[in-house]
Amino acid sequence: MSLSIGIVGLPNVGKSTLFNALTKNSVPAENYPFCTIDPSVGIVPVPDDRLYKLAEFSKTSKTIPAAIEFVDIAGLVAGASKGEGLGNKFLTNIREVDAIAHVVRVFQDPSVIHVANAIDPLNDIGVINLELILSDMEIVSKRIATLAKLVAKGDKEAIIEDAIVQKINTALEAGQLASTVGITDAEKFVIKSLNLLTLKPMLYVLNTSEANENVEFAVPGPFVKIDSVFEKGFDDLITASYNLLGLEVFFTTGEVETRAWTIAKGSTAPIAGTAIHTDFKDKFIRAEVVYWSDLLDAGSYANARAKGLVRIEGKEYVVKDGDVIEFRI
């Protein structure tokens, strides 16, 4: 399952430094605005002690963790929605990711240039969010104009979509993110084609520094703290990003390989099986399921079966995070 997190923020807040440390990929990270012209992509393993305990249990030759994709996107500036600072290109890059990691600099260090020449995290957040809002407003206003003609003709689907879009437009005009409106999953599906920036899940990443003073402020949403220089808080960031995307894992384990498979939360067994091979959905017969800690406590598969810990589940079974599964097809 390939889903991505876009690392977004003003120039020189530490995005590329964070990306370099997370992925160990070599991308420009000089202290200079707009040094990252094209987004860089890195695949980052998700920390999970359960995987390695299962690998030790099975005396596995190969261990494969779940992974998440991070995209390093060049810094936005005020006016990006109108093309400032290559803004249109960067906003397009953001539109292509599934969620946003909004990096906010909170450390004071005069040797590191700030694009506004002042450390004001709330203002920085406001600048980025405003550009996302303005970009979405342009898309929404065009859609409202298109829908108006269909609504006038009594088109039922258009009437439903128009009600959703109008609700979002009201929020955007008030300077609020579309994600604050509280629309349902069904409503999100109706407007999926709009691919709104402000409807994407967002995690604020506070870039701190042990070596400098850090600004304290009320963060307007879920957040994690990191220190990109000393590489602290990365596990929290990766795990939070994984959860932000609504993902979880099930495991397969044996002497050859122990692996964590990424699936969407709420997936049934046949859908989860497609993480291994697309044929599993149609050829699924049953799944033998045991929770990871129950398997370890039992000491062996044989003991787990003898204790009734290994269950036979059918097509309607909703996989739980941490399940160890053997599929029968």
DAQUIFEN-V125470 format. One record per residue. N is the residue number from 1. PHI is phi in radians with two decimals (999 if undefined). OMEGA is omega as a letter, one per 20 degrees, with the letter a starting at -180 (* if undefined). D_CENTER is the distance of its C-alpha to the mean C-alpha in Angstrom with 1 decimal. Layout:
n->(N:N)
phi->(PHI:PHI)
omega->(OMEGA:OMEGA)
d_center->(D_CENTER:D_CENTER)
This chain:
n->(1:2:3:4:5:6:7:8:9:10:11:12:13:14:15:16:17:18:19:20:21:22:23:24:25:26:27:28:29:30:31:32:33:34:35:36:37:38:39:40:41:42:43:44:45:46:47:48:49:50:51:52:53:54:55:56:57:58:59:60:61:62:63:64:65:66:67:68:69:70:71:72:73:74:75:76:77:78:79:80:81:82:83:84:85:86:87:88:89:90:91:92:93:94:95:96:97:98:99:100:101:102:103:104:105:106:107:108:109:110:111:112:113:114:115:116:117:118:119:120:121:122:123:124:125:126:127:128:129:130:131:132:133:134:135:136:137:138:139:140:141:142:143:144:145:146:147:148:149:150:151:152:153:154:155:156:157:158:159:160:161:162:163:164:165:166:167:168:169:170:171:172:173:174:175:176:177:178:179:180:181:182:183:184:185:186:187:188:189:190:191:192:193:194:195:196:197:198:199:200:201:202:203:204:205:206:207:208:209:210:211:212:213:214:215:216:217:218:219:220:221:222:223:224:225:226:227:228:229:230:231:232:233:234:235:236:237:238:239:240:241:242:243:244:245:246:247:248:249:250:251:252:253:254:255:256:257:258:259:260:261:262:263:264:265:266:267:268:269:270:271:272:273:274:275:276:277:278:279:280:281:282:283:284:285:286:287:288:289:290:291:292:293:294:295:296:297:298:299:300:301:302:303:304:305:306:307:308:309:310:311:312:313:314:315:316:317:318:319:320:321:322:323:324:325:326:327:328:329)
phi->(999:-1.78:-2.24:-2.27:-1.96:-1.58:-1.51:-2.16:2.89:-1.19:-1.04:1.14:-1.74:1.91:-1.10:-1.23:-1.08:-1.10:-1.06:-1.02:-1.20:-1.17:-1.87:1.08:-1.39:-1.66:-2.22:-1.01:-2.42:-1.14:-1.36:-2.69:-0.99:1.17:-1.19:-1.69:-1.53:-1.99:-1.14:-1.85:-2.04:-2.38:-1.73:-2.04:-1.17:-1.56:-1.14:-2.76:-1.06:-1.05:-1.04:-1.32:-1.19:-1.17:-1.10:-1.16:-1.04:-1.58:0.90:-1.28:-1.39:-2.41:-2.15:-2.17:-1.40:-1.17:-2.45:-2.32:-1.72:-1.88:-2.07:-1.51:-1.91:-1.01:-1.12:-1.53:-2.34:-0.99:1.63:-1.03:-1.15:-1.87:1.72:-1.16:1.04:1.04:-0.99:-1.06:-1.12:-1.21:-1.13:-1.12:-1.04:-1.16:-1.10:-1.50:-1.65:-1.65:-2.68:-2.14:-1.78:-1.58:-1.40:-2.18:-1.35:-2.10:-1.61:-1.65:-2.81:-1.10:-1.39:-1.88:-1.12:-1.92:-1.03:-1.79:1.04:-2.78:-1.66:-2.46:-0.96:-1.13:-1.15:-1.05:-1.06:-1.08:-1.08:-1.13:-1.08:-1.11:-1.13:-1.15:-1.10:-1.09:-1.13:-1.19:-1.05:-1.12:-1.19:-1.13:-1.11:-1.15:-1.19:-1.07:-1.12:-1.18:-1.17:-0.97:-1.17:-1.28:-1.10:-1.09:-1.56:1.46:-1.14:-1.14:-1.14:-1.15:-1.10:-1.13:-1.14:-1.08:-1.09:-1.20:-1.14:-1.11:-1.10:-1.19:-1.07:-1.05:-1.15:-1.09:-1.14:-1.54:1.39:-1.88:-1.23:-1.07:-1.16:-1.47:-1.23:1.44:-1.33:-1.38:-1.08:-1.14:-1.20:-1.07:-1.12:-1.09:-1.85:-0.96:-1.12:-1.26:0.86:-1.22:-1.13:-1.42:-1.70:-1.26:-1.02:-2.28:-2.12:-1.46:-1.96:-1.49:-1.48:-1.78:-2.55:-1.17:-1.54:-2.42:-1.27:-2.03:-1.41:-1.66:-2.81:-1.43:-1.38:-1.47:2.96:-1.05:-2.63:-2.32:-1.88:-2.31:-2.26:-1.22:-1.33:-1.59:0.96:-1.92:1.47:-1.19:-1.07:-1.09:-1.13:-1.11:-1.13:-1.12:-1.15:-1.06:-1.18:-1.04:-1.44:1.25:-1.90:-2.62:-2.28:-2.11:-2.07:-2.12:-2.55:-3.04:-1.15:-1.34:-2.72:-2.08:-2.47:-1.74:-1.87:-1.48:-2.44:-1.34:-1.01:1.57:-1.25:-1.35:-0.98:-1.09:-1.19:-1.05:-1.08:-1.17:-1.12:-1.51:-2.79:-1.07:-1.16:-1.07:-1.13:-1.44:-1.69:-1.02:-1.92:-2.82:-2.27:-1.70:-2.16:-2.48:-1.25:-0.98:-1.25:-1.13:-1.13:-1.12:-1.12:-1.24:1.61:-2.89:-1.08:-1.06:-1.16:-1.09:-1.18:-1.10:-1.52:1.31:-1.48:-1.60:-1.85:-1.69:-2.07:-1.78:-1.15:-1.56:-1.15:-1.63:-1.14:-1.85:-1.03:1.76:-1.15:-1.82:-2.23:-2.02:-1.56:-1.98:-2.25)
omega->(a:r:a:r:r:r:a:r:r:r:r:r:r:a:a:r:r:a:r:a:r:a:a:r:a:r:a:r:a:r:a:a:r:r:r:a:r:a:r:a:r:r:a:r:r:a:a:a:a:a:a:r:r:r:r:r:a:a:a:r:a:r:a:a:r:a:r:a:r:r:r:a:a:a:r:r:r:a:a:a:r:r:r:r:a:a:a:r:a:r:r:r:r:a:a:r:a:r:a:r:a:a:a:r:r:a:r:r:a:a:r:a:r:a:r:a:r:r:a:a:a:r:r:r:a:r:a:a:r:r:r:r:a:r:r:r:r:r:a:a:r:a:r:r:r:a:a:a:a:r:r:r:r:r:a:r:r:r:r:a:a:r:r:a:r:r:r:a:r:r:a:r:r:r:a:r:r:a:r:a:r:r:a:r:r:r:r:a:a:a:a:a:r:r:a:r:a:r:r:r:a:r:r:a:a:a:a:r:r:a:a:r:a:a:r:r:r:a:a:r:r:a:r:r:r:r:a:r:a:r:r:r:a:r:r:r:a:a:r:r:r:r:r:r:r:a:r:a:r:a:r:a:r:a:a:a:r:a:r:a:a:r:r:r:r:a:r:a:r:r:r:a:a:r:r:r:a:a:a:a:a:a:a:r:r:r:r:a:r:r:a:a:r:r:r:r:a:r:r:r:a:r:r:r:a:r:r:a:r:a:r:a:a:a:a:a:r:a:r:r:a:r:r:a:r:a:r:a:*)
d_center->(12.2:10.5:6.9:5.7:4.4:7.7:9.9:12.1:15.4:19.1:21.1:22.1:19.7:18.6:15.6:17.4:19.0:15.7:14.5:18.0:18.0:14.7:15.7:19.4:19.4:22.1:21.0:23.1:22.5:25.8:26.6:26.9:25.1:23.5:23.9:20.7:21.9:19.7:16.0:15.8:13.5:13.3:12.5:12.1:13.5:12.2:15.1:17.0:20.7:21.4:21.0:23.6:25.9:26.0:26.7:29.5:30.8:31.0:32.3:29.7:30.4:26.8:23.5:20.1:16.9:13.6:11.3:8.0:8.3:8.4:10.4:13.0:14.2:17.7:18.6:19.2:22.5:24.4:25.6:22.7:22.8:26.4:25.9:26.4:25.2:24.1:21.9:21.9:20.6:17.7:16.8:16.9:14.5:11.9:12.8:12.0:8.2:5.9:4.3:6.4:7.5:11.0:13.5:16.8:20.0:22.1:24.6:28.1:29.4:32.0:31.8:28.2:28.5:26.5:26.5:28.0:30.3:29.2:26.5:25.4:21.8:22.1:23.7:21.0:18.3:20.8:21.4:17.8:17.2:20.7:20.0:17.0:19.3:22.3:20.5:19.5:23.1:24.6:22.8:23.5:27.2:27.8:26.5:28.7:31.7:31.2:30.9:33.9:36.2:34.9:35.1:38.7:39.5:38.2:35.3:33.7:30.2:30.4:31.5:28.5:26.0:28.0:27.8:24.1:23.9:26.7:24.9:21.9:24.4:26.2:23.1:22.4:26.1:26.0:23.3:20.6:17.0:16.9:14.4:17.4:19.7:18.7:19.0:18.9:16.9:20.1:20.3:16.8:18.1:21.2:19.6:16.9:18.9:18.6:14.9:15.0:13.1:13.7:12.5:8.8:7.0:7.8:8.3:11.6:12.4:16.2:17.9:21.1:24.2:26.6:29.3:29.2:29.2:25.9:25.8:25.1:23.8:22.3:18.6:17.8:14.6:12.5:12.8:13.4:16.3:16.7:19.7:18.8:22.5:23.2:19.9:19.4:16.5:14.3:14.1:13.0:10.2:9.0:9.6:8.1:4.6:5.7:7.2:5.0:4.1:7.8:8.8:12.0:14.7:18.4:20.9:23.8:26.4:29.8:32.0:30.6:26.8:24.4:20.8:17.6:16.3:12.8:13.1:11.8:13.3:16.7:17.6:21.3:23.0:23.8:20.3:19.0:21.8:20.6:18.0:21.3:23.3:23.3:26.8:26.0:25.2:28.8:30.6:29.2:32.2:30.9:28.6:30.0:27.6:27.9:25.6:25.0:26.9:29.7:30.2:30.4:32.8:34.9:35.5:35.5:34.5:38.2:38.3:35.1:36.8:40.0:38.4:36.8:33.2:32.3:31.9:32.4:29.8:30.0:27.9:26.9:25.5:21.9:20.4:19.5:17.2:19.7:22.1:24.1:25.2:28.0:28.0:31.3:31.8)
